[in-house]
Amino acid sequence: MEDKKPILPKEKQELVDKVIHLMENSKKQWNANFIDFEAPYNESTKKQYKGINNITLNLESYSKNYKDPRWLTFKQAKDKGCSVKKGEKATEIYFHQLTDKKTKKAFTEESIKNLSPTEKNKYRKENVYLVTKKYHLFNGSQIDGLEKHISQDYAKNQTRNDLLDKIIAESPAKVTHHRKLEAYYVPKTDKIYLPVSDTYKNIESYYKTALHEMGHSTGHESRLDRNINNKFGTKEYAKEELVAEFTSLFTSQSTFLKADLEESHIENTAVYLKSWASLLREEPEALFVAIKEAQKAENVILDKYREQLLEIHQEQFKEIDPKKRETEWLIKMEEEPLVCWEIPKEDILSLETSEKIVRAMLINHDLKEDGSIKSFIEDKIPDEFQDEMLDEYKNHKSFSIKKAMER
């Protein structure tokens, strides 16, 4: 008699279907769609969403094209003096926290770092339990009254890069660099082999590859003790690769690494994507097991560096004064009006600036190519000012056409 496949709850099956769709239809690395977005976090608590909730919110951002990583409950938005836009629907998440019976707080691997592997496993079984709660969240793009979110680029943040170098150097699995164009982890010797960093297109590609292999290394018997000695092409091999991919996603987000859309890691080739999609169709629950194991792996890799990562994040934001940057662009426009085309979306903060930019474009741009002005408004002008700017663009266009006909 054939075993029946377990039926997942509706919300879980929907998540599986979305991930399969993304794997089979994405025109770029499937997980690059996630890394394109900043790690989702709660605007009130400033805490990053992890595990399944991270994937759920990233998929929602991807499908709705939300560029804001901030999320709030209805009450949290109200408490901040903001309001959810009329007709907006919430995204459901489930808060799953591993809790330590002894401390009554969230469990972290760092708290048992001095125990032996056997003692660690015993402690987890006897003292760690799961707490589950359901929440309804709204993205920052669905809320009126929030200050504009400004995306950050950490690529040239040397403090961040130095910390990543330290994380790799202090890896429990020894890292060896070589001139081969191969990156891999050897469970038997507990060693990671990486191409030297200068063989990569950029330093962030190197860091992401290193974190992927470190993800595999967390499965060693002395750490999380996963089944990692599997033959290529088997179902178990695909499961471990999926764990490493999600680990790479979580660690990349936590260390502020962004996707490079021209990357071509072996983990994202058609063969791997096909095997993962096939696995998830056959065993949907495998997705949640992989995400859960990946979150554990991310904790093992980064828990001891959380405070330093937080400091880097806070310092990065201190260096940015968006209002000052907006003013600097306006000064440049007075000297050279066409510089308006170069202003990034995050530096357009007010209606006044939006008007000055659009008017500069309309006055100094050939209306035969005016479609690019419309595209600029739709892509870069803040949502709350777009309708007004599109009206100005249309009025100017109609006036110019009328004037041309009179000639």
Contacts in CASP RR format, 6 or more apart in sequence:
PFRMAT RR
TARGET T0000
AUTHOR 0000-0000-0000
METHOD contacts of the structure
MODEL  1
MEDKKPILPKEKQELVDKVIHLMENSKKQWNANFIDFEAPYNESTKKQYK
GINNITLNLESYSKNYKDPRWLTFKQAKDKGCSVKKGEKATEIYFHQLTD
KKTKKAFTEESIKNLSPTEKNKYRKENVYLVTKKYHLFNGSQIDGLEKHI
SQDYAKNQTRNDLLDKIIAESPAKVTHHRKLEAYYVPKTDKIYLPVSDTY
KNIESYYKTALHEMGHSTGHESRLDRNINNKFGTKEYAKEELVAEFTSLF
TSQSTFLKADLEESHIENTAVYLKSWASLLREEPEALFVAIKEAQKAENV
ILDKYREQLLEIHQEQFKEIDPKKRETEWLIKMEEEPLVCWEIPKEDILS
LETSEKIVRAMLINHDLKEDGSIKSFIEDKIPDEFQDEMLDEYKNHKSFS
IKKAMER
5 282 0 8 1.000
5 283 0 8 1.000
5 284 0 8 1.000
6 285 0 8 1.000
8 16 0 8 1.000
8 284 0 8 1.000
8 285 0 8 1.000
11 92 0 8 1.000
12 284 0 8 1.000
12 288 0 8 1.000
13 284 0 8 1.000
15 52 0 8 1.000
15 55 0 8 1.000
15 56 0 8 1.000
15 59 0 8 1.000
15 287 0 8 1.000
16 280 0 8 1.000
16 284 0 8 1.000
16 287 0 8 1.000
18 59 0 8 1.000
18 63 0 8 1.000
19 55 0 8 1.000
19 59 0 8 1.000
19 280 0 8 1.000
19 287 0 8 1.000
20 277 0 8 1.000
20 280 0 8 1.000
20 281 0 8 1.000
22 30 0 8 1.000
22 33 0 8 1.000
22 59 0 8 1.000
22 62 0 8 1.000
23 30 0 8 1.000
23 273 0 8 1.000
23 276 0 8 1.000
23 277 0 8 1.000
24 273 0 8 1.000
24 277 0 8 1.000
26 32 0 8 1.000
26 33 0 8 1.000
28 259 0 8 1.000
28 261 0 8 1.000
29 259 0 8 1.000
29 261 0 8 1.000
29 263 0 8 1.000
29 264 0 8 1.000
29 265 0 8 1.000
29 268 0 8 1.000
30 268 0 8 1.000
30 273 0 8 1.000
31 245 0 8 1.000
31 246 0 8 1.000
31 248 0 8 1.000
31 249 0 8 1.000
31 259 0 8 1.000
31 268 0 8 1.000
32 259 0 8 1.000
32 260 0 8 1.000
32 261 0 8 1.000
32 263 0 8 1.000
32 268 0 8 1.000
33 58 0 8 1.000
33 62 0 8 1.000
33 259 0 8 1.000
34 55 0 8 1.000
34 58 0 8 1.000
34 59 0 8 1.000
34 62 0 8 1.000
34 249 0 8 1.000
34 253 0 8 1.000
34 259 0 8 1.000
35 249 0 8 1.000
35 252 0 8 1.000
35 253 0 8 1.000
35 257 0 8 1.000
35 258 0 8 1.000
35 259 0 8 1.000
36 62 0 8 1.000
36 258 0 8 1.000
36 259 0 8 1.000
37 58 0 8 1.000
37 61 0 8 1.000
37 62 0 8 1.000
37 66 0 8 1.000
37 67 0 8 1.000
37 69 0 8 1.000
38 69 0 8 1.000
38 151 0 8 1.000
38 152 0 8 1.000
38 253 0 8 1.000
39 48 0 8 1.000
39 49 0 8 1.000
39 54 0 8 1.000
39 69 0 8 1.000
39 253 0 8 1.000
39 254 0 8 1.000
40 48 0 8 1.000
40 49 0 8 1.000
40 53 0 8 1.000
40 54 0 8 1.000
40 57 0 8 1.000
40 58 0 8 1.000
40 61 0 8 1.000
40 69 0 8 1.000
40 70 0 8 1.000
40 71 0 8 1.000
41 47 0 8 1.000
41 48 0 8 1.000
41 49 0 8 1.000
41 69 0 8 1.000
41 70 0 8 1.000
41 71 0 8 1.000
42 49 0 8 1.000
42 70 0 8 1.000
42 71 0 8 1.000
42 72 0 8 1.000
42 76 0 8 1.000
43 70 0 8 1.000
43 71 0 8 1.000
43 72 0 8 1.000
43 76 0 8 1.000
43 80 0 8 1.000
43 140 0 8 1.000
43 146 0 8 1.000
44 72 0 8 1.000
44 76 0 8 1.000
44 79 0 8 1.000
44 80 0 8 1.000
48 54 0 8 1.000
48 253 0 8 1.000
48 254 0 8 1.000
49 57 0 8 1.000
49 71 0 8 1.000
49 93 0 8 1.000
50 250 0 8 1.000
50 295 0 8 1.000
50 298 0 8 1.000
51 96 0 8 1.000
51 246 0 8 1.000
51 250 0 8 1.000
51 291 0 8 1.000
51 292 0 8 1.000
51 294 0 8 1.000
51 295 0 8 1.000
52 93 0 8 1.000
52 94 0 8 1.000
52 96 0 8 1.000
52 288 0 8 1.000
52 291 0 8 1.000
52 292 0 8 1.000
53 93 0 8 1.000
53 94 0 8 1.000
53 95 0 8 1.000
53 96 0 8 1.000
54 249 0 8 1.000
54 250 0 8 1.000
54 253 0 8 1.000
55 246 0 8 1.000
55 291 0 8 1.000
56 91 0 8 1.000
56 92 0 8 1.000
56 93 0 8 1.000
57 71 0 8 1.000
57 91 0 8 1.000
57 93 0 8 1.000
57 137 0 8 1.000
57 139 0 8 1.000
60 66 0 8 1.000
60 91 0 8 1.000
60 139 0 8 1.000
61 67 0 8 1.000
61 69 0 8 1.000
61 139 0 8 1.000
64 139 0 8 1.000
64 141 0 8 1.000
66 139 0 8 1.000
66 140 0 8 1.000
66 141 0 8 1.000
67 141 0 8 1.000
67 149 0 8 1.000
67 151 0 8 1.000
68 139 0 8 1.000
68 140 0 8 1.000
68 141 0 8 1.000
68 149 0 8 1.000
69 149 0 8 1.000
70 139 0 8 1.000
70 140 0 8 1.000
70 146 0 8 1.000
70 149 0 8 1.000
71 91 0 8 1.000
71 137 0 8 1.000
71 138 0 8 1.000
71 139 0 8 1.000
71 140 0 8 1.000
72 80 0 8 1.000
72 82 0 8 1.000
72 137 0 8 1.000
72 138 0 8 1.000
72 140 0 8 1.000
72 143 0 8 1.000
73 135 0 8 1.000
73 136 0 8 1.000
73 137 0 8 1.000
73 138 0 8 1.000
74 84 0 8 1.000
74 90 0 8 1.000
74 136 0 8 1.000
74 138 0 8 1.000
77 83 0 8 1.000
77 84 0 8 1.000
77 138 0 8 1.000
77 143 0 8 1.000
77 146 0 8 1.000
80 146 0 8 1.000
81 145 0 8 1.000
82 143 0 8 1.000
82 144 0 8 1.000
82 145 0 8 1.000
82 146 0 8 1.000
83 143 0 8 1.000
83 144 0 8 1.000
83 145 0 8 1.000
84 138 0 8 1.000
84 142 0 8 1.000
84 143 0 8 1.000
84 144 0 8 1.000
85 142 0 8 1.000
85 143 0 8 1.000
85 144 0 8 1.000
88 138 0 8 1.000
88 142 0 8 1.000
90 136 0 8 1.000
90 137 0 8 1.000
90 138 0 8 1.000
91 136 0 8 1.000
91 137 0 8 1.000
91 138 0 8 1.000
91 139 0 8 1.000
92 134 0 8 1.000
92 135 0 8 1.000
92 136 0 8 1.000
92 137 0 8 1.000
93 134 0 8 1.000
93 135 0 8 1.000
93 137 0 8 1.000
94 132 0 8 1.000
94 133 0 8 1.000
94 134 0 8 1.000
94 135 0 8 1.000
95 131 0 8 1.000
95 132 0 8 1.000
95 133 0 8 1.000
95 134 0 8 1.000
95 135 0 8 1.000
96 130 0 8 1.000
96 131 0 8 1.000
96 132 0 8 1.000
97 106 0 8 1.000
97 130 0 8 1.000
97 131 0 8 1.000
98 106 0 8 1.000
98 107 0 8 1.000
98 128 0 8 1.000
98 129 0 8 1.000
98 130 0 8 1.000
99 105 0 8 1.000
99 106 0 8 1.000
99 107 0 8 1.000
99 128 0 8 1.000
99 129 0 8 1.000
99 130 0 8 1.000
99 131 0 8 1.000
100 106 0 8 1.000
100 107 0 8 1.000
100 111 0 8 1.000
100 127 0 8 1.000
100 128 0 8 1.000
101 126 0 8 1.000
101 127 0 8 1.000
101 128 0 8 1.000
101 129 0 8 1.000
102 127 0 8 1.000
103 111 0 8 1.000
107 124 0 8 1.000
107 127 0 8 1.000
107 128 0 8 1.000
108 299 0 8 1.000
108 303 0 8 1.000
109 296 0 8 1.000
109 299 0 8 1.000
109 300 0 8 1.000
109 303 0 8 1.000
110 303 0 8 1.000
110 304 0 8 1.000
112 119 0 8 1.000
112 120 0 8 1.000
112 123 0 8 1.000
112 124 0 8 1.000
113 304 0 8 1.000
115 123 0 8 1.000
117 221 0 8 1.000
117 222 0 8 1.000
117 223 0 8 1.000
117 225 0 8 1.000
121 225 0 8 1.000
140 146 0 8 1.000
140 149 0 8 1.000
141 383 0 8 1.000
144 384 0 8 1.000
148 322 0 8 1.000
148 346 0 8 1.000
148 349 0 8 1.000
148 382 0 8 1.000
149 346 0 8 1.000
150 320 0 8 1.000
150 322 0 8 1.000
150 346 0 8 1.000
151 346 0 8 1.000
152 256 0 8 1.000
152 316 0 8 1.000
152 317 0 8 1.000
152 320 0 8 1.000
153 258 0 8 1.000
154 160 0 8 1.000
154 256 0 8 1.000
154 257 0 8 1.000
154 258 0 8 1.000
154 312 0 8 1.000
154 316 0 8 1.000
155 202 0 8 1.000
155 203 0 8 1.000
155 204 0 8 1.000
155 258 0 8 1.000
157 256 0 8 1.000
157 312 0 8 1.000
157 316 0 8 1.000
159 312 0 8 1.000
159 315 0 8 1.000
160 255 0 8 1.000
160 256 0 8 1.000
160 312 0 8 1.000
160 316 0 8 1.000
161 203 0 8 1.000
161 207 0 8 1.000
163 255 0 8 1.000
163 305 0 8 1.000
163 308 0 8 1.000
163 309 0 8 1.000
163 312 0 8 1.000
164 207 0 8 1.000
164 210 0 8 1.000
164 255 0 8 1.000
166 305 0 8 1.000
167 214 0 8 1.000
167 255 0 8 1.000
167 301 0 8 1.000
167 302 0 8 1.000
167 305 0 8 1.000
168 175 0 8 1.000
168 207 0 8 1.000
168 210 0 8 1.000
168 214 0 8 1.000
169 175 0 8 1.000
171 192 0 8 1.000
171 214 0 8 1.000
171 217 0 8 1.000
172 190 0 8 1.000
172 217 0 8 1.000
172 220 0 8 1.000
172 222 0 8 1.000
172 223 0 8 1.000
173 185 0 8 1.000
173 190 0 8 1.000
173 191 0 8 1.000
173 192 0 8 1.000
173 214 0 8 1.000
173 217 0 8 1.000
173 220 0 8 1.000
174 190 0 8 1.000
174 191 0 8 1.000
174 192 0 8 1.000
175 191 0 8 1.000
175 192 0 8 1.000
175 193 0 8 1.000
175 194 0 8 1.000
175 210 0 8 1.000
176 191 0 8 1.000
176 192 0 8 1.000
176 193 0 8 1.000
176 194 0 8 1.000
177 193 0 8 1.000
177 194 0 8 1.000
177 195 0 8 1.000
177 196 0 8 1.000
177 197 0 8 1.000
178 193 0 8 1.000
178 194 0 8 1.000
178 195 0 8 1.000
178 196 0 8 1.000
179 195 0 8 1.000
179 196 0 8 1.000
179 199 0 8 1.000
180 193 0 8 1.000
180 195 0 8 1.000
181 195 0 8 1.000
181 199 0 8 1.000
182 193 0 8 1.000
182 195 0 8 1.000
183 192 0 8 1.000
183 193 0 8 1.000
183 194 0 8 1.000
183 195 0 8 1.000
183 209 0 8 1.000
183 210 0 8 1.000
183 212 0 8 1.000
183 213 0 8 1.000
184 192 0 8 1.000
184 193 0 8 1.000
184 213 0 8 1.000
185 191 0 8 1.000
185 192 0 8 1.000
185 193 0 8 1.000
185 213 0 8 1.000
185 215 0 8 1.000
185 216 0 8 1.000
185 217 0 8 1.000
186 192 0 8 1.000
186 193 0 8 1.000
187 216 0 8 1.000
187 219 0 8 1.000
187 220 0 8 1.000
187 228 0 8 1.000
187 229 0 8 1.000
190 217 0 8 1.000
190 220 0 8 1.000
190 222 0 8 1.000
192 210 0 8 1.000
192 213 0 8 1.000
192 214 0 8 1.000
192 216 0 8 1.000
192 217 0 8 1.000
193 213 0 8 1.000
194 206 0 8 1.000
194 209 0 8 1.000
194 210 0 8 1.000
194 213 0 8 1.000
195 206 0 8 1.000
195 209 0 8 1.000
197 203 0 8 1.000
197 206 0 8 1.000
200 206 0 8 1.000
200 209 0 8 1.000
201 260 0 8 1.000
201 262 0 8 1.000
201 263 0 8 1.000
202 260 0 8 1.000
204 257 0 8 1.000
204 258 0 8 1.000
204 260 0 8 1.000
205 260 0 8 1.000
205 263 0 8 1.000
207 252 0 8 1.000
207 255 0 8 1.000
207 257 0 8 1.000
208 248 0 8 1.000
208 252 0 8 1.000
208 257 0 8 1.000
208 263 0 8 1.000
208 265 0 8 1.000
209 265 0 8 1.000
211 247 0 8 1.000
211 248 0 8 1.000
211 251 0 8 1.000
211 252 0 8 1.000
211 255 0 8 1.000
211 257 0 8 1.000
211 301 0 8 1.000
212 244 0 8 1.000
212 245 0 8 1.000
212 247 0 8 1.000
212 248 0 8 1.000
212 265 0 8 1.000
212 267 0 8 1.000
213 244 0 8 1.000
214 247 0 8 1.000
214 251 0 8 1.000
214 301 0 8 1.000
215 243 0 8 1.000
215 244 0 8 1.000
215 247 0 8 1.000
215 248 0 8 1.000
215 251 0 8 1.000
215 294 0 8 1.000
215 297 0 8 1.000
215 301 0 8 1.000
216 228 0 8 1.000
216 240 0 8 1.000
216 244 0 8 1.000
217 223 0 8 1.000
218 224 0 8 1.000
218 226 0 8 1.000
218 247 0 8 1.000
218 296 0 8 1.000
218 297 0 8 1.000
218 300 0 8 1.000
218 301 0 8 1.000
219 225 0 8 1.000
219 226 0 8 1.000
219 228 0 8 1.000
219 297 0 8 1.000
220 228 0 8 1.000
223 300 0 8 1.000
224 293 0 8 1.000
224 296 0 8 1.000
224 297 0 8 1.000
224 300 0 8 1.000
226 240 0 8 1.000
226 243 0 8 1.000
226 293 0 8 1.000
227 236 0 8 1.000
227 240 0 8 1.000
228 240 0 8 1.000
230 236 0 8 1.000
230 237 0 8 1.000
230 239 0 8 1.000
230 240 0 8 1.000
231 237 0 8 1.000
233 275 0 8 1.000
235 279 0 8 1.000
235 282 0 8 1.000
235 283 0 8 1.000
238 272 0 8 1.000
238 275 0 8 1.000
238 276 0 8 1.000
238 278 0 8 1.000
238 279 0 8 1.000
239 279 0 8 1.000
239 286 0 8 1.000
239 289 0 8 1.000
239 290 0 8 1.000
241 267 0 8 1.000
241 272 0 8 1.000
241 275 0 8 1.000
241 276 0 8 1.000
242 276 0 8 1.000
242 279 0 8 1.000
242 286 0 8 1.000
242 287 0 8 1.000
242 290 0 8 1.000
243 290 0 8 1.000
243 293 0 8 1.000
243 294 0 8 1.000
243 297 0 8 1.000
244 267 0 8 1.000
244 294 0 8 1.000
244 297 0 8 1.000
245 267 0 8 1.000
245 294 0 8 1.000
246 290 0 8 1.000
246 291 0 8 1.000
246 293 0 8 1.000
246 294 0 8 1.000
246 295 0 8 1.000
247 294 0 8 1.000
247 297 0 8 1.000
247 298 0 8 1.000
247 301 0 8 1.000
248 267 0 8 1.000
249 294 0 8 1.000
250 294 0 8 1.000
250 295 0 8 1.000
250 297 0 8 1.000
250 298 0 8 1.000
251 257 0 8 1.000
251 298 0 8 1.000
251 301 0 8 1.000
251 302 0 8 1.000
252 258 0 8 1.000
254 298 0 8 1.000
254 302 0 8 1.000
254 309 0 8 1.000
255 302 0 8 1.000
255 309 0 8 1.000
256 312 0 8 1.000
256 313 0 8 1.000
256 316 0 8 1.000
266 272 0 8 1.000
279 286 0 8 1.000
280 286 0 8 1.000
280 287 0 8 1.000
302 309 0 8 1.000
322 346 0 8 1.000
322 347 0 8 1.000
322 349 0 8 1.000
323 349 0 8 1.000
325 347 0 8 1.000
326 347 0 8 1.000
326 348 0 8 1.000
326 349 0 8 1.000
326 350 0 8 1.000
326 353 0 8 1.000
329 339 0 8 1.000
329 343 0 8 1.000
329 347 0 8 1.000
329 353 0 8 1.000
330 353 0 8 1.000
330 356 0 8 1.000
332 339 0 8 1.000
333 339 0 8 1.000
333 340 0 8 1.000
333 356 0 8 1.000
333 357 0 8 1.000
333 360 0 8 1.000
337 360 0 8 1.000
337 363 0 8 1.000
337 364 0 8 1.000
338 360 0 8 1.000
338 364 0 8 1.000
340 356 0 8 1.000
340 357 0 8 1.000
340 360 0 8 1.000
340 361 0 8 1.000
341 361 0 8 1.000
341 376 0 8 1.000
343 357 0 8 1.000
343 380 0 8 1.000
344 380 0 8 1.000
345 379 0 8 1.000
345 380 0 8 1.000
348 354 0 8 1.000
348 357 0 8 1.000
348 380 0 8 1.000
348 381 0 8 1.000
348 382 0 8 1.000
349 382 0 8 1.000
351 385 0 8 1.000
351 388 0 8 1.000
354 381 0 8 1.000
354 382 0 8 1.000
354 385 0 8 1.000
354 388 0 8 1.000
354 389 0 8 1.000
355 389 0 8 1.000
355 392 0 8 1.000
357 381 0 8 1.000
358 373 0 8 1.000
358 377 0 8 1.000
358 381 0 8 1.000
358 389 0 8 1.000
358 392 0 8 1.000
358 393 0 8 1.000
359 392 0 8 1.000
361 373 0 8 1.000
361 376 0 8 1.000
362 373 0 8 1.000
362 392 0 8 1.000
362 393 0 8 1.000
362 396 0 8 1.000
365 372 0 8 1.000
365 373 0 8 1.000
367 397 0 8 1.000
367 400 0 8 1.000
367 401 0 8 1.000
370 393 0 8 1.000
370 397 0 8 1.000
373 393 0 8 1.000
374 390 0 8 1.000
374 393 0 8 1.000
377 386 0 8 1.000
377 389 0 8 1.000
377 390 0 8 1.000
377 393 0 8 1.000
378 386 0 8 1.000
378 390 0 8 1.000
381 389 0 8 1.000
END
